[in-house]
Amino acid sequence: MRETLFKILLAPFSAVYGLSILVRNSLYKWGLLKSAAFNLPVIGVGNLTLGGAGKTPHVEYLIRLLSPYLKVATLSRGYKRKTKGFKMVQRGDNSLVVGDEPLQYFLKYPQIKVAVSESRSIGIPMILNRHPDIQAILLDDSYQHLSVTPGINLLLTEYNKPYSEDVLLPAGRLREWRSGARRADIVVVTKCPDHLETREKELMRERLDLAPHQKLFFSKYVYGPPYHLINGSRHPLQNFDRVILLTAIADESYLLDYIEKNVQEVHTMTYEDHHAFSPHEVSVLKQQYDHLGHDRTAIITTEKDATRLILHHNFIKQHQLPIMVLPLQVEFLDGDGRLFNQEMKDFLMDFKI
């Protein structure tokens, strides 16, 4: 009841916001604003809603898929970085300089080039100017950036929160009208259960109101053994009885469910997405850890959060805080990974300059 009332009260603001988005999108549609296309494969990954759909792990999936065969670069905005303009991520950069997600790509996949730029249409030529051997570019969180037309557009939506059941900001989480989903070539339903029946998949396609040409896939997260933030040592999650789950991501519910299934006791410390942890907050974390007792207690965080926590390296090392980073990867359900991979390969093989 309260949520419904909240949406009703904010509906006029959503209408104003929606009108502004409609005008902007129409200007691109009518050609009054120009959208650039490039003579190399550009793959866009994004969503219709505010964060939490899993863009980062799906970009990483594409990195692992493509980088053994092609010279790949990623281009992100570098959300909440303290710098402006175009920048190639390089050794010695931190999350304040380039943003947490680009830094994560750079640290995990040294074989690729990583860049940040508020403007994708400027960022792509800048990458190619510095690295003319690049053969494919992955655009991270690019769906609403219409100044670039990707060669193929991937739209992500959460299994439990599909865009078809949401409304525009600020009453809901949609960044643009649901009809924007028609720009997608591929739609991936993320954070799914381990298995879905064929009829469930068909119903989801109906709920999303996809066009006949749009391909639909379903993916889930698979977590690996946590590794120590400082020394990299790995320990099975089941080694711990108590966990402090420290997160600053858009939606920790999927992660929390996984943790609760594997340990006896979970305490959460939750901050807004991309939050920059302060020295005081890390000190509070230590107090919580001391209060729970050190025996078989661990602090679990995400890979994205780890890029911001490492700024407090000296404090963490001095006080021997057992901060464990929980890695994850995307898997497609029911063998659909092979079909998805083939879609990507067909796009690359058929790409014409």
N, C-alpha and C positions, 0 to 999 in steps of 0.2 A: 504494500500500500504506500509506504513512504517513498519507495523508488518510483512508483507511478506518478505520485504527486510531484516529485523532484523533476521528472521528465516534462510534465505539463507546465511547470513554472518556467523551465528553461526553453520550452519549445519556440517562443518568439526569437530568442537569440540564435537557436539552431537554424531558424528560417533565414535570418539575416546572413549567417555564415554560409548556409547552403546557396543563397543567391550569389554571394561573392564567388564561390567555387564554380557555380554554373556559368557566370559571366567569363571567368578566366578560361575555363575549359572550352567554351564556345569560341573565344578569340583564337585559340589554337586550331579548333576544328574548321573555322572559316578562313584560316591562313593569315589573319591579322597579326598573330604572334607566330614566329617561325620555330619549327622544331627541326633540329639537325639530325641527320643520319650520317653514319661513318662507313668507310670502306674496309672495315674489319668487323668480325663478329662481336656484337655487344649484347650481353645477357643482363636484363634487368630483373632484380629480385625485390619485391616489396609487398605491401599489404594495404588494405583500405582503412584499417583501424590504427589507433595508437599501439605502441610496441607490445610485444609478448607473443607474436605469432611464430617466432623462430627464424627470423631472417639470418642471423649470424651463423647458426649451425647449418642452415641450408646453403649459404654462400660457401662455407667450409666444405660441404659435400661436393659442390661444383669444383672447388679448388682441387680436391683429391681426385676427382674424376678427370679433369682436363690437364692439370699441370704435368703429368708424365708425358704428354704428347705435344703440348703447346706452351709457348711462353705467355703466361697469364699475368694480368694486373687486376687489382681491385681498386675501385674508386668509391669513397664514402664521403659523407659530409664532415665527419669528425665531430659529432655532436658533443657539445659542452667543452670543447677544447678552448684554451685561452688564446689561441692564435687565429689569424684570419688568412684567407686566400688559399692559393694552391701550395701544397707541400708534399714532397715524396717522403715517406716514413723511412727513417734511417736509424742505424745503431746509436743508442744513447738517448733517443726520444722517449718521452713518457706520456701517460694518458692526458696530462694537462696540455701537452704540446700538440698531440695528434688525435686525441679521443681514445676511448677504451677499446672499441671494436676494431678499428684499424691496427692498433698496437697488438691486439690479440692475433690478427691475421699475420702480422709481420713476425711475431715471435714463434708462432706455430709452424709457419710455412715459409722458411727462408728462401725457397726456390722461386717465389713469385715477387712481383713488385707491388707495393701498396702506396696509394696516394690518397690525399684528402683535398677536397675543394667544395665550397658551398655551391658552386656552379658546375654541373656535370658537363655542360656544353663547352665550358672553358677547360675543365679538368682533363677531358679526353685528349684534345690536341696537345696539352702540356705534357701528358704522359708520353705521347708518341714523339714529341720533340726531343725528350730526354732519352727515350728508349724506343727507337724506331723498329726494333726487332720484336716488339710485343705483337702477339697474334690474336689475342682475345681479351676482352675487358668485362669484368663482372661489376655491375652497378649495384651497390648495397643501399637498400631503402630508397629506391628510385621511382616508385610507382607514381607519385604525384609530381615528379619533376618532368614536365612535358616538354621542356626545351630540348630534350634528346629523345629520339625514337629508337628504342632498342630493336635489335634484329629479332629478338624473342623476349617476351614478357612473362615472368613467373609471378603469380599472385598467391600469397599464402593466407590461410585463414584457420583459426583454431577449431578443433573438433567440438569443444564444449561452448565456443563463443563464435559461431559463424557470422560473417558480416551480414548475412541475409536476415539476421534477427537483431540487428543493432540499428541505432539512429545516429544522426549527425551530432557532432560536437556543438555545444557543451553538454547537451542532454544525454548523449551517448558517447561512443568511442570512434565513430566513423569520421575519417578525415575528408571524405568526399561522398557523393551520392553512391548508392549501391550500383547504379547503372555503370559506374566506372569500371566495374568488374569485366565489362565486355571488351576492354582493351587487352585482357590477358589471353595469351595463347595456351598457357598451362596454369591450372589451379591446383594447389597442393593443400590438402586438409592436414594440419599438423597436430602433434600431441595426441595422437589417436591411441585407443587401447591396442593391445597386442594383435588382435584379430578382429576383422569386421566381416559379417556375412554379406553376400552379394546384394541382398535386398537392402541392407543398411547403406551400402554405397550408392545404390540407385536412388534411395530416398534423399541422401545428401545432395546428389546431383540435382534433384528436383527442387530441394530447398534453396540451393544456390542459384537456380534458374539459369543454368549455363546454356550457351549456344551450342549447336551440334558440332562445330569445329573445335570447341575448346576441350582439351584433354584434362582429365581429372585423375589425381593420384592421392594416396594416403600415406602419411609418414608418422613415425614415432621417434621418441628419444631412447637411446641406449646409453646408460652411464657406465663409465669405466672405474677402475680402482682409484680412490683419491690419492693425490701426491702432495708432499709437503711443499708449502709455498717457498721456503728458503732452500732446503737441501734436495728437494725432488724425490725423496724416498717415498715408496708406495706402500700403502697399508689397506687391506680390505676394510670396507665400511663396517662389517660385522665384528671387527676387532674392538669396537667402541660400544660402551653401554649408554653413554650420554653424548649428545651432540648439541652444540650451539650453531644454529643455522643462520649465517650472516649473509644477507642478500640486499642488493640495491638494483633489482631488475623489475621489469614491468609486471610480471606475474610469477610468483614463486609457488603457486598451488601445486603444479605438476611435480616440481622438485620436492616440495614438502611431503607429498604423498609417497614418493619413492623413499625418502629418508625414514619416514615413520614406519614403513614396512620392514626396515632393516635394522633399526636400533630400538632400544627400549624406551628411551626418554629423549625428547626433542624440545629445545628452547629456541625461540626465534628472535632475531634482531633484524627488523625490516626497515629499509629506507626506500625513498623514491628512486625510480630508474635513473641510472648514471650518476647517482649521488657520489660526491667527492668526500671520502671519509676524512674527518678532522682528527687532529691529535687527541682531542678530548674524547671523541667517540671510540677511538682505538683504546684509550685508557679505560673507558667504561667496559669495553669488551674484555679487557684483562680482569677487571673487577668481577665480572660475571663468571669468567673462567675460574678465578680463585674461589669464588663463593660455592661453585658446584663441586670443587675438588678436582685434583688433577688426575686421579686414577681412572683410566679408561674413559677419559673425556676428550673430545676433539672439537675444534671449530671447523665447520665445513662452509665453504664458499664456492662461488662459481668462477669459471675461467675469466669471465668479463669483470667480475668484482675484483679478482686477483690483480688485474692490471692497475687498479686504483689503490689497493691495499699495499702493494709493493713500494709505494711512495713512503711507507712507514717501516721500511726494511730494518732500520737500526733499532727501533723500539721493539719490533716483533722478535728480532734476534736476541736482543738484550734480555728480554723477559721470557724467552723460550716459549712463545705462544705456539701451540701445535695447530697452526692454520693449514688445513688440508683443502686442496683444490679438487673439485669433482668434475672430471672431464665428461663430455657427452658427444655423441655423434648421432646423425640422422640415419635411420633405416626406413626403407619403404616397405609397406605391408604386403604380405602374400606374394612375394616374388616380383612385385611391380618395379623394383629397382632396376631390373634388366630392361624393362620397357621404357622407364624414364631415361635411363642412360642412352638407349637407342634414339629417343627423341632428340636428345642433345647432340648425338653424333650425326643424325640426319640433318639437323639444322646447320651444323658446321660443314658437312660435306656438300650441302646444297647452297651454301652461302655464295653469292655472286657479288663481285665488286661493281 
